[in-house]
Amino acid sequence: MKTKTNRLFTGIALLGALVISISSCKKDDDETLSATVTLVNSADGSAAQDAYFNDSKSSASAIAYGNAATNVSTTTSTKTVAFKNAGTNTTTASANVNFSANSSTSLYLVKQANGNYTINSYANDNATVSGKAKVRFVNVAPLLAGTVNVTTSTGVALANALAFSAASAYQTVDANTALNVNMTGSLEITTIAGSELQAGKIYTIWFDSTTTTKAKYHVVVEK
């Protein structure tokens, strides 16, 4: 009977060690999973920004208005993301963002019409198309009085009535395709040169404005 009891305790101990080992391996695996992030400062008039994930600085250098930090790597989990005025602890905007395994996300610091700041999150598509450029459009122009439309120079619609804070679906176009941008109800056109779009690349073109009728564009090379 004593021998059986010892064997029982030994079996329980081995089972416990196995569970701990499996749990430890799973934790290690979770910590090695990663996601990529693009950080964009679209807030005209803002100070250059440092980006933080859970109070750890994630941007190698301050991100000035109109600029982006691309291919920033982070581990998978839900994190508090904050944009702070460079070199200070003054938070411009923060948000909780879930980064899943192998995901790619763009985070935009956005200035709203009322002057408040927020962080907009957009999922990226990193699958390139051979011989083509892939592009999407993001409207972060709070001053525009209407929605944004994008067409090719030959009149093919790529984005229709894109509202503030919205992102279009990705579109595939030939390299060196020139684009025209206008606000619904306005005759003012912003032209995007074809040289901005090259084969095998993925782009986000985001819009802001200093007037109510004409958009300015900025190009982020995602991949």
Wavefront OBJ file of the C-alpha trace (Angstrom):
o trace
v 0.000 0.000 0.000
v 2.876 2.326 0.793
v 4.445 1.607 -2.583
v 1.199 2.447 -4.385
v 0.925 5.733 -2.472
v 4.482 6.711 -3.417
v 3.777 5.907 -7.046
v 0.612 8.014 -6.917
v 2.512 11.010 -5.527
v 5.245 10.526 -8.128
v 2.657 10.469 -10.921
v 0.993 13.630 -9.645
v 4.361 15.385 -9.419
v 5.265 14.395 -12.979
v 1.874 15.559 -14.256
v 2.296 18.882 -12.462
v 5.744 19.361 -13.964
v 4.357 18.608 -17.431
v 1.557 21.173 -17.023
v 4.049 23.801 -15.840
v 6.337 22.996 -18.777
v 3.506 23.307 -21.304
v 2.311 26.556 -19.711
v 5.837 27.959 -19.773
v 6.294 27.034 -23.434
v 2.970 28.662 -24.349
v 3.952 31.840 -22.499
v 7.293 31.940 -24.303
v 5.551 31.390 -27.652
v 3.046 34.184 -26.946
v 5.835 36.598 -26.083
v 7.678 35.896 -29.340
v 4.637 36.590 -31.538
v 4.757 40.033 -33.088
v 2.767 42.644 -34.971
v 3.874 45.585 -37.103
v 2.642 49.139 -36.710
v 2.761 52.347 -38.741
v 2.532 55.562 -36.698
v 1.372 58.730 -38.470
v 1.128 62.311 -37.234
v -1.681 63.828 -39.308
v -2.416 66.638 -36.841
v -1.474 69.932 -38.454
v -0.176 72.370 -35.848
v 0.789 69.681 -33.351
v 4.241 69.359 -31.837
v 6.436 66.507 -33.012
v 5.288 63.357 -31.214
v 6.903 60.443 -29.416
v 4.826 57.250 -29.512
v 4.545 54.937 -26.515
v 3.209 51.411 -26.067
v 2.393 50.762 -22.392
v 4.703 53.597 -21.318
v 7.635 52.256 -23.376
v 8.784 54.535 -26.177
v 8.207 52.806 -29.513
v 9.235 55.451 -32.054
v 12.961 55.740 -32.724
v 12.642 59.491 -33.254
v 9.954 62.138 -32.871
v 7.231 62.095 -35.540
v 6.582 65.570 -36.924
v 3.325 66.557 -38.605
v 3.058 64.917 -42.029
v 5.575 62.195 -41.175
v 5.281 58.517 -40.306
v 7.238 55.789 -38.550
v 6.781 52.520 -40.439
v 7.473 48.858 -39.644
v 7.476 49.407 -35.889
v 7.455 45.981 -34.222
v 5.589 45.100 -31.038
v 4.534 41.958 -29.190
v 0.944 40.771 -29.365
v -1.493 41.942 -26.690
v -3.770 44.851 -25.916
v -1.651 47.917 -25.234
v -2.223 51.517 -24.263
v -0.872 53.558 -27.158
v -0.045 57.197 -26.497
v 1.244 60.066 -28.590
v 3.170 62.540 -26.424
v 4.796 65.858 -27.221
v 8.409 64.973 -27.991
v 10.703 64.975 -24.986
v 7.860 65.496 -22.506
v 5.311 63.465 -20.570
v 2.421 65.514 -22.003
v -0.042 63.126 -23.646
v -1.703 64.433 -26.799
v -3.974 61.399 -27.233
v -4.132 57.780 -26.102
v -6.132 54.649 -26.900
v -6.216 50.945 -26.092
v -5.271 48.922 -29.175
v -5.246 45.150 -29.600
v -2.289 43.853 -31.618
v -2.924 40.304 -32.815
v -0.300 37.888 -34.116
v 1.134 38.770 -37.538
v -1.177 41.773 -37.843
v -0.279 45.111 -39.401
v -1.959 48.280 -38.160
v -1.725 51.994 -38.905
v -2.328 54.414 -36.036
v -3.010 58.056 -36.885
v -2.867 60.990 -34.523
v -5.857 63.025 -35.734
v -7.007 66.530 -34.897
v -10.786 66.806 -34.896
v -12.857 69.809 -35.947
v -13.363 70.822 -32.297
v -9.595 70.905 -31.737
v -9.430 67.707 -29.682
v -7.004 64.934 -30.595
v -7.757 61.258 -31.086
v -6.075 58.109 -32.411
v -7.580 56.365 -35.434
v -6.724 52.720 -36.121
v -6.741 51.120 -39.584
v -5.877 47.523 -40.524
v -3.204 47.234 -43.227
v -3.067 44.786 -46.131
v 0.557 43.835 -46.781
v 0.039 41.500 -49.763
v 1.800 43.112 -52.717
v 0.628 42.691 -56.317
v 3.304 41.948 -58.899
v 3.605 44.662 -61.536
v 0.966 46.863 -59.867
v 0.707 49.477 -57.149
v -1.796 48.983 -54.349
v -3.269 52.052 -52.681
v -5.953 53.087 -50.222
v -7.130 56.501 -49.053
v -7.766 57.926 -45.582
v -9.689 61.127 -44.887
v -8.394 62.900 -41.784
v -9.318 66.403 -42.988
v -11.730 67.862 -40.410
v -11.936 71.253 -42.125
v -13.361 69.923 -45.395
v -17.029 70.781 -45.778
v -17.796 67.569 -47.694
v -16.601 64.056 -48.451
v -13.622 63.141 -50.646
v -13.605 61.512 -54.077
v -10.602 60.010 -55.867
v -10.432 59.076 -59.549
v -7.686 58.180 -61.973
v -6.782 60.737 -64.627
v -8.938 58.700 -67.029
v -11.987 58.916 -64.755
v -11.962 55.520 -63.003
v -13.363 55.948 -59.474
v -11.131 54.649 -56.654
v -12.902 56.224 -53.663
v -16.352 57.782 -53.502
v -17.729 60.068 -50.792
v -14.992 59.199 -48.291
v -16.129 60.675 -44.975
v -13.943 62.141 -42.247
v -11.985 59.417 -40.376
v -12.925 56.777 -42.968
v -10.512 54.635 -44.984
v -11.244 53.256 -48.430
v -10.666 49.688 -49.530
v -7.318 48.985 -51.155
v -7.292 49.407 -54.932
v -4.834 48.024 -57.485
v -3.632 50.412 -60.181
v -0.949 50.530 -62.830
v 2.321 52.127 -61.819
v 2.614 55.839 -62.625
v -1.156 56.335 -62.602
v -2.006 59.985 -61.924
v -4.935 60.628 -59.577
v -7.418 63.458 -59.128
v -8.922 64.335 -55.752
v -11.889 66.579 -55.128
v -14.391 67.293 -52.396
v -18.019 66.493 -53.127
v -19.670 69.689 -54.336
v -16.380 71.459 -55.082
v -14.695 72.048 -58.434
v -11.233 72.394 -56.868
v -9.022 69.447 -57.789
v -5.847 68.174 -56.164
v -3.646 66.193 -58.565
v -1.435 63.354 -57.353
v 1.442 62.760 -59.757
v 1.747 59.294 -61.249
v 5.358 59.108 -60.076
v 4.032 58.663 -56.512
v 2.803 55.134 -57.336
v 5.322 52.443 -58.252
v 4.860 48.753 -59.082
v 5.160 46.257 -56.242
v 4.523 48.876 -53.547
v 1.647 49.388 -51.104
v 0.570 52.913 -50.224
v -1.782 54.821 -48.000
v -2.582 58.315 -49.231
v -4.133 60.417 -46.496
v -5.817 63.767 -46.810
v -5.997 66.828 -44.630
v -6.730 70.448 -45.506
v -6.291 74.076 -44.578
v -9.483 75.141 -46.384
v -13.046 73.840 -46.526
v -12.942 72.971 -50.228
v -9.549 71.520 -51.214
v -7.679 68.494 -49.872
v -3.935 68.175 -49.346
v -2.413 64.731 -49.782
v 0.387 62.828 -48.045
v 1.838 59.472 -49.096
v 2.886 56.680 -46.728
v 4.763 53.746 -48.254
v 3.447 50.810 -46.234
v 5.571 48.190 -47.974
l 1 2 3 4 5 6 7 8 9 10 11 12 13 14 15 16 17 18 19 20 21 22 23 24 25 26 27 28 29 30 31 32 33 34 35 36 37 38 39 40 41 42 43 44 45 46 47 48 49 50 51 52 53 54 55 56 57 58 59 60 61 62 63 64 65 66 67 68 69 70 71 72 73 74 75 76 77 78 79 80 81 82 83 84 85 86 87 88 89 90 91 92 93 94 95 96 97 98 99 100 101 102 103 104 105 106 107 108 109 110 111 112 113 114 115 116 117 118 119 120 121 122 123 124 125 126 127 128 129 130 131 132 133 134 135 136 137 138 139 140 141 142 143 144 145 146 147 148 149 150 151 152 153 154 155 156 157 158 159 160 161 162 163 164 165 166 167 168 169 170 171 172 173 174 175 176 177 178 179 180 181 182 183 184 185 186 187 188 189 190 191 192 193 194 195 196 197 198 199 200 201 202 203 204 205 206 207 208 209 210 211 212 213 214 215 216 217 218 219 220 221 222 223
